[in-house]
């Protein structure tokens, strides 16, 4: 009986360790995506090429101080790469070359208000033909306290 329990524990442990999902650049490039952050109503449209992730979000709200209507589209470009481990720093040499992995690391290249050293790493926790679940696992200065937050990439129809 103890041997059966030990075998079952080993099987479940191996399955848990291999729960990470490997992703390829080709899969990312083959679709246009909608990015949803857990707990928010924001919708971001995303597409990929070999080296960049392009994100755009339409903003429509009343500015709290000026009371003006804000109606514009925010576009941000990121370089990215896939890897099998979380990096201690952003490695620009992997952009366009690291084509498969269990983690995706992105670096904002178009915003002037972002620290040039900032990068974000997500663990690819689930993948199907229609969606990818990303879990935020690396953010140099977790000033927004979002480590562990889930993001969902849904294939755009």
Buried (B, 14 or more C-beta within 10 A) or exposed (E): EEEEEEEEEEEEEEEEEEEBBEBEBEBBEEBEBBBBBBEEEEEBBBBBEEBBBBBEBEEEEEEEEEEEEEEEEEEBBBBBBBBEEEBEEBBEEBBBEBBEBBBBBBBBBEBEEEEEEBBBBBBBBBBEEEBBBBBBBBBBEEEEEBEEBBBBBBBEE
